[in-house]
Structures are given as C-alpha cells and as structure tokens.
Amino acid sequence: MKVRLKPANLRRILAEKNMTETQLIRRSQISDGYLSQLMRGIRNPSPKLRQRFMRILGVTNFNVLFQLQS
C-alpha cells in the first residue's frame, strides 16, 4: 500500500501556519526537488518523513496530510 501526500492540504496548512515551503524543507531536512516530487505524486513519503511533517506542522490526524492508495 502506498501513501501519498495531499498537496492542497499541505499548502493550506502552510498558509495557516504562516510557513513557506522553503521553511518546511529546511526544518524537515529534505531537498526542494524531493518536496516537488512528493507534491506531484512522483515519490511517496517515508514513514519517518510523514512523522516529521506531522510534528513540524502540528497535525495529529494522518488523513489530513496523507492518503492511502492500493
């Protein structure tokens, strides 16, 4: 089962937190290219990165940021 990032929700949460994608990239220690691939659905976030995003953004509900695909 694959886990995909929900780009629209990520952008909304970033706006609510007054945070830029660049700040998220720095805090999560990934490259801008990797975030771009996640946003376009080319890559899937690892369990570690999913936890990191949730912690950084203060999200407690997995389904807000991610969706499961078979």
C-alpha positions in Angstrom: 0.0 0.0 0.0 1.3 3.4 -1.0 1.0 6.7 1.0 0.6 9.9 -1.0 0.9 13.4 0.2 -2.2 15.7 -0.1 -0.6 18.8 -1.7 -3.6 21.1 -1.4 -3.9 20.3 2.3 -0.2 20.8 2.8 -0.4 24.3 1.1 -3.4 25.2 3.2 -1.7 24.2 6.4 1.5 26.0 5.5 -0.6 29.2 4.9 -2.4 28.8 8.2 1.0 28.4 10.0 2.5 31.3 8.1 5.2 29.0 6.9 6.8 28.7 3.4 7.7 25.6 1.6 11.3 26.6 2.0 10.9 26.7 5.8 9.3 23.2 5.7 12.2 21.9 3.5 14.8 23.3 5.9 13.0 22.0 9.1 12.3 18.6 7.6 15.8 18.3 6.1 14.8 17.3 2.6 15.7 18.9 -0.7 13.4 21.2 -2.7 13.4 18.6 -5.5 12.2 15.9 -3.2 9.3 18.1 -1.9 8.4 18.8 -5.5 8.3 15.1 -6.3 6.1 14.5 -3.2 3.8 17.3 -4.3 3.4 15.9 -7.8 2.9 12.3 -6.6 6.1 11.0 -8.2 7.5 9.9 -4.8 5.9 8.7 -1.6 7.0 10.0 1.8 8.7 7.5 4.1 7.2 6.8 7.5 9.9 8.9 9.1 9.2 11.9 6.8 5.4 11.5 7.4 6.0 11.7 11.2 8.4 14.7 10.7 5.9 16.6 8.6 3.1 16.0 11.1 5.3 17.1 14.0 6.5 20.2 12.3 3.1 21.2 11.1 1.3 20.2 14.4 -1.0 17.8 12.6 -2.4 14.9 14.7 -4.7 13.3 12.1 -2.7 11.3 9.5 -5.6 11.6 6.9 -5.3 15.4 6.8 -1.9 15.3 5.1 -1.8 11.8 3.6 -3.9 9.3 1.7 -3.5 5.6 1.4 -3.6 4.1 -2.1 -3.6 0.4 -3.0 
